[in-house]
Amino acid sequence: MQLERQSGSLRSQIEAAVAAHGTPLRWAITAVQQRADQPALLQIEAVVLSAGDCQQEDA
């Protein structure tokens, strides 16, 4: 996913963006694109669990 850098905590911004797709297991910034007169554009790769990933079996 791509994320436009905003002021404030970078970690909070990334965690909120990743959490929109599921429960984050891990994430990494894999690229940063510097843009003239605009905030940096971050490439984020993440591993997340979605509701469909967890299935319970009756014991």
TIDOLUM-666391 format. One record per atom (N, C-alpha, C, O, CB): residue in three letters; residue number from 0; atom name; x, y negated, z. Coordinates in pm, whole numbers, padded with zeros to 5 digits. Each point is the difference from the previous one (the first is absolute). Glycine has a CB too. Example, Ala and Ser with C-alpha at 12.3 -4.5 7.8 and 13.67 -1.06 7.14 Angstrom:
BEGIN
R type seq atom     px     py     pz
R  ALA   0    N  01319  00569  00780
R  ALA   0   CA -00089 -00119  00000
R  ALA   0    C  00090 -00120  00000
R  ALA   0    O  00104  00002  00066
R  ALA   0   CB -00293  00115  00059
R  SER   1    N  00154 -00222 -00197
R  SER   1   CA  00082 -00119  00006
R  SER   1    C -00077 -00109  00073
R  SER   1    O  00051 -00111  00017
R  SER   1   CB  00067  00174 -00232
END
This chain:
BEGIN
R type seq atom     px     py     pz
R  MET   0    N  00083  00116  00000
R  MET   0   CA -00083 -00116  00000
R  MET   0    C  00088 -00123  00000
R  MET   0    O  00117  00006  00038
R  MET   0   CB -00300  00118  00081
R  GLN   1    N  00126 -00235 -00162
R  GLN   1   CA  00073 -00126  00002
R  GLN   1    C -00065 -00092  00103
R  GLN   1    O -00122 -00001  00017
R  GLN   1   CB  00189  00026 -00260
R  LEU   2    N  00018 -00103  00310
R  LEU   2   CA -00046 -00089  00106
R  LEU   2    C  00071 -00134 -00016
R  LEU   2    O  00123 -00004 -00009
R  LEU   2   CB -00169  00199  00166
R  GLU   3    N -00030 -00302 -00160
R  GLU   3   CA  00059 -00133 -00006
R  GLU   3    C  00037 -00042  00141
R  GLU   3    O -00085 -00002  00089
R  GLU   3   CB -00049 -00058 -00297
R  ARG   4    N  00259  00026  00229
R  ARG   4   CA  00052 -00039  00132
R  ARG   4    C -00067 -00127  00048
R  ARG   4    O -00006 -00099 -00073
R  ARG   4   CB  00225  00208  00020
R  GLN   5    N -00268 -00107  00176
R  GLN   5   CA -00060 -00117  00063
R  GLN   5    C  00084 -00037  00122
R  GLN   5    O  00085  00079  00042
R  GLN   5   CB -00318 -00016 -00124
R  SER   6    N  00209 -00180  00138
R  SER   6   CA  00073 -00038  00122
R  SER   6    C -00052  00085  00116
R  SER   6    O -00113  00048 -00003
R  SER   6   CB  00149 -00286 -00082
R  GLY   7    N  00046  00254  00185
R  GLY   7   CA -00037  00082  00115
R  GLY   7    C  00075  00131 -00001
R  GLY   7    O  00096  00018 -00075
R  GLY   7   CB -00320 -00124  00077
R  SER   8    N  00179  00198  00081
R  SER   8   CA  00066  00129  00017
R  SER   8    C -00013  00086 -00126
R  SER   8    O -00111  00034 -00041
R  SER   8   CB  00066 -00045  00287
R  LEU   9    N  00158  00045 -00307
R  LEU   9   CA  00000  00084 -00120
R  LEU   9    C -00053  00139  00034
R  LEU   9    O -00079  00057 -00076
R  LEU   9   CB  00273 -00186 -00018
R  ARG  10    N -00152  00182  00207
R  ARG  10   CA -00043  00134  00041
R  ARG  10    C -00152  00008  00013
R  ARG  10    O -00061  00096 -00046
R  ARG  10   CB  00279 -00065  00166
R  SER  11    N -00280 -00133 -00058
R  SER  11   CA -00146 -00002  00016
R  SER  11    C -00071 -00007 -00134
R  SER  11    O -00102  00066 -00020
R  SER  11   CB  00132 -00178  00241
R  GLN  12    N  00024  00034 -00313
R  GLN  12   CA -00059 -00012 -00133
R  GLN  12    C  00002  00135 -00073
R  GLN  12    O -00099  00041 -00060
R  GLN  12   CB  00171 -00282  00050
R  ILE  13    N  00042  00307  00016
R  ILE  13   CA  00013  00128 -00069
R  ILE  13    C -00089  00105  00064
R  ILE  13    O -00070  00073 -00070
R  ILE  13   CB  00306 -00132  00007
R  GLU  14    N -00234  00068  00195
R  GLU  14   CA -00081  00101  00069
R  GLU  14    C -00149 -00020 -00027
R  GLU  14    O -00072  00099 -00016
R  GLU  14   CB  00248 -00084  00193
R  ALA  15    N -00222 -00139 -00182
R  ALA  15   CA -00141 -00026 -00029
R  ALA  15    C -00035  00040 -00143
R  ALA  15    O -00105  00059 -00025
R  ALA  15   CB  00107 -00247  00190
R  ALA  16    N  00086  00158 -00259
R  ALA  16   CA -00025  00034 -00140
R  ALA  16    C -00001  00151 -00021
R  ALA  16    O -00083  00052 -00073
R  ALA  16   CB  00190 -00268  00003
R  VAL  17    N -00014  00286  00134
R  VAL  17   CA  00007  00145 -00013
R  VAL  17    C -00119  00065  00069
R  VAL  17    O -00056  00097 -00052
R  VAL  17   CB  00308 -00109  00042
R  ALA  18    N -00291 -00039  00126
R  ALA  18   CA -00112  00058  00076
R  ALA  18    C -00131 -00007 -00077
R  ALA  18    O -00091  00078  00026
R  ALA  18   CB  00207 -00143  00184
R  ALA  19    N -00127 -00027 -00305
R  ALA  19   CA -00121 -00009 -00082
R  ALA  19    C -00018  00125 -00086
R  ALA  19    O -00109  00025 -00052
R  ALA  19   CB  00133 -00275  00048
R  HIS  20    N  00082  00329 -00012
R  HIS  20   CA -00004  00120 -00083
R  HIS  20    C -00005  00129  00083
R  HIS  20    O -00016  00108 -00057
R  HIS  20   CB  00142 -00233 -00117
R  GLY  21    N -00113  00115  00305
R  GLY  21   CA -00002  00117  00087
R  GLY  21    C  00091 -00021  00119
R  GLY  21    O  00049 -00111  00023
R  GLY  21   CB -00099  00258 -00218
R  THR  22    N  00073 -00040  00270
R  THR  22   CA  00089 -00006  00116
R  THR  22    C  00144  00015 -00046
R  THR  22    O  00038  00105 -00053
R  THR  22   CB -00219 -00010  00203
R  PRO  23    N  00263 -00200 -00130
R  PRO  23   CA  00137  00007 -00051
R  PRO  23    C  00087  00097  00079
R  PRO  23    O  00001 -00003  00123
R  PRO  23   CB -00025 -00232 -00200
R  LEU  24    N  00097  00321  00006
R  LEU  24   CA  00100  00086  00062
R  LEU  24    C  00137 -00066 -00009
R  LEU  24    O  00078  00002  00095
R  LEU  24   CB -00213  00204 -00154
R  ARG  25    N  00162 -00265 -00057
R  ARG  25   CA  00125 -00075 -00019
R  ARG  25    C -00017 -00091 -00122
R  ARG  25    O -00085  00024 -00086
R  ARG  25   CB  00224  00163  00189
R  TRP  26    N -00057 -00291 -00108
R  TRP  26   CA -00002 -00090 -00114
R  TRP  26    C  00139 -00058 -00018
R  TRP  26    O  00083  00003  00091
R  TRP  26   CB -00327 -00059 -00053
R  ALA  27    N  00269  00004 -00158
R  ALA  27   CA  00130 -00061 -00030
R  ALA  27    C -00019 -00109 -00104
R  ALA  27    O -00085  00009 -00088
R  ALA  27   CB  00205  00207  00141
R  ILE  28    N -00040 -00320 -00041
R  ILE  28   CA  00009 -00103 -00104
R  ILE  28    C  00101  00053 -00101
R  ILE  28    O  00117  00019  00033
R  ILE  28   CB -00176 -00215  00127
R  THR  29    N  00015  00218 -00283
R  THR  29   CA  00089  00059 -00100
R  THR  29    C  00051 -00101 -00102
R  THR  29    O  00095  00029 -00074
R  THR  29   CB -00218  00183  00104
R  ALA  30    N  00062 -00330 -00035
R  ALA  30   CA  00048 -00104 -00091
R  ALA  30    C -00056 -00135  00044
R  ALA  30    O -00106 -00009  00061
R  ALA  30   CB  00120  00175 -00253
R  VAL  31    N  00061 -00271  00161
R  VAL  31   CA -00044 -00137  00028
R  VAL  31    C  00021 -00081 -00126
R  VAL  31    O  00110 -00004 -00055
R  VAL  31   CB -00053  00022  00303
R  GLN  32    N -00162 -00082 -00293
R  GLN  32   CA  00008 -00085 -00119
R  GLN  32    C -00011 -00146  00045
R  GLN  32    O -00105 -00043  00047
R  GLN  32   CB  00003  00225 -00196
R  GLN  33    N  00211 -00256  00135
R  GLN  33   CA  00000 -00142  00033
R  GLN  33    C -00065 -00076 -00114
R  GLN  33    O  00032  00023 -00117
R  GLN  33   CB  00177  00001  00258
R  ARG  34    N -00300 -00115 -00108
R  ARG  34   CA -00071 -00076 -00103
R  ARG  34    C  00014 -00149  00028
R  ARG  34    O -00012 -00043  00115
R  ARG  34   CB -00152  00233 -00150
R  ALA  35    N  00189 -00268 -00068
R  ALA  35   CA  00014 -00144  00015
R  ALA  35    C -00131 -00062  00047
R  ALA  35    O -00106  00025 -00058
R  ALA  35   CB  00283 -00028 -00121
R  ASP  36    N -00170 -00076  00283
R  ASP  36   CA -00115 -00074  00053
R  ASP  36    C -00115  00089  00045
R  ASP  36    O -00113 -00048  00009
R  ASP  36   CB  00178 -00138 -00157
R  GLN  37    N -00040  00312  00176
R  GLN  37   CA -00101  00093  00050
R  GLN  37    C  00065  00090  00104
R  GLN  37    O  00121  00021 -00002
R  GLN  37   CB -00248 -00027 -00218
R  PRO  38    N  00046  00060  00311
R  PRO  38   CA  00057  00095  00097
R  PRO  38    C  00056  00125 -00070
R  PRO  38    O -00043  00036 -00109
R  PRO  38   CB -00119 -00120  00282
R  ALA  39    N  00257  00148 -00108
R  ALA  39   CA  00058  00124 -00054
R  ALA  39    C -00108  00106 -00012
R  ALA  39    O -00095  00004  00078
R  ALA  39   CB  00318 -00060  00024
R  LEU  40    N -00207  00142 -00201
R  LEU  40   CA -00092  00112 -00022
R  LEU  40    C  00074  00127  00041
R  LEU  40    O  00105  00034 -00056
R  LEU  40   CB -00228 -00154 -00135
R  LEU  41    N  00067  00190  00291
R  LEU  41   CA  00063  00120  00054
R  LEU  41    C -00064  00124 -00060
R  LEU  41    O -00122  00007 -00014
R  LEU  41   CB  00176 -00129  00226
R  GLN  42    N  00027  00219 -00246
R  GLN  42   CA -00049  00132 -00042
R  GLN  42    C  00008  00089  00123
R  GLN  42    O  00108  00019  00056
R  GLN  42   CB -00032 -00048 -00301
R  ILE  43    N -00191  00083  00287
R  ILE  43   CA -00008  00084  00119
R  ILE  43    C -00038  00141 -00042
R  ILE  43    O -00094  00019 -00077
R  ILE  43   CB  00029 -00217  00221
R  GLU  44    N  00138  00296 -00094
R  GLU  44   CA -00037  00140 -00020
R  GLU  44    C -00031  00057  00137
R  GLU  44    O  00073 -00023  00096
R  GLU  44   CB  00073  00048 -00305
R  ALA  45    N -00257  00049  00218
R  ALA  45   CA -00044  00050  00130
R  ALA  45    C -00058  00140 -00012
R  ALA  45    O -00047  00043 -00105
R  ALA  45   CB  00002 -00277  00177
R  VAL  46    N  00050  00304  00040
R  VAL  46   CA -00067  00129  00014
R  VAL  46    C -00109 -00022  00103
R  VAL  46    O  00027 -00041  00113
R  VAL  46   CB  00183  00180 -00173
R  VAL  47    N -00335 -00111  00021
R  VAL  47   CA -00113 -00022  00090
R  VAL  47    C -00089  00124  00004
R  VAL  47    O -00003  00080 -00093
R  VAL  47   CB  00011 -00327  00044
R  LEU  48    N -00080  00260  00159
R  LEU  48   CA -00103  00102  00012
R  LEU  48    C -00134 -00067 -00020
R  LEU  48    O -00029 -00103  00062
R  LEU  48   CB  00170  00243  00097
R  SER  49    N -00223 -00083 -00244
R  SER  49   CA -00135 -00052 -00016
R  SER  49    C -00095  00095  00071
R  SER  49    O  00039  00110  00038
R  SER  49   CB  00018 -00221 -00260
R  ALA  50    N -00182  00070  00240
R  ALA  50   CA -00098  00081  00071
R  ALA  50    C -00016  00137 -00065
R  ALA  50    O -00023  00098  00070
R  ALA  50   CB -00096 -00306  00000
R  GLY  51    N  00131  00218 -00200
R  GLY  51   CA -00015  00126 -00071
R  GLY  51    C  00119  00093  00016
R  GLY  51    O -00009  00119 -00030
R  GLY  51   CB -00132 -00239 -00133
R  ASP  52    N  00255  00067  00213
R  ASP  52   CA  00120  00082  00017
R  ASP  52    C -00008  00091  00122
R  ASP  52    O  00066  00104  00005
R  ASP  52   CB  00065 -00285 -00115
R  CYS  53    N -00213  00143  00208
R  CYS  53   CA -00009  00077  00126
R  CYS  53    C -00127  00081 -00001
R  CYS  53    O -00110 -00055  00000
R  CYS  53   CB  00241 -00120  00126
R  GLN  54    N -00117  00305 -00127
R  GLN  54   CA -00117  00089  00005
R  GLN  54    C  00010  00085  00124
R  GLN  54    O  00106  00055  00030
R  GLN  54   CB -00127 -00052 -00281
R  GLN  55    N -00090  00008  00323
R  GLN  55   CA -00001  00082  00121
R  GLN  55    C -00063  00134 -00031
R  GLN  55    O -00097  00010 -00075
R  GLN  55   CB  00082 -00215  00219
R  GLU  56    N  00072  00309 -00088
R  GLU  56   CA -00054  00134 -00017
R  GLU  56    C -00068  00042  00129
R  GLU  56    O  00049 -00030  00109
R  GLU  56   CB  00130  00091 -00278
R  ASP  57    N -00293  00008  00156
R  ASP  57   CA -00068  00053  00117
R  ASP  57    C  00078  00120  00053
R  ASP  57    O  00035  00090 -00076
R  ASP  57   CB -00258 -00170 -00011
R  ALA  58    N  00249  00082  00216
R  ALA  58   CA  00076  00111  00060
R  ALA  58    C -00093  00107  00053
R  ALA  58    O  00047  00100  00054
R  ALA  58   CB  00135 -00258  00005
END
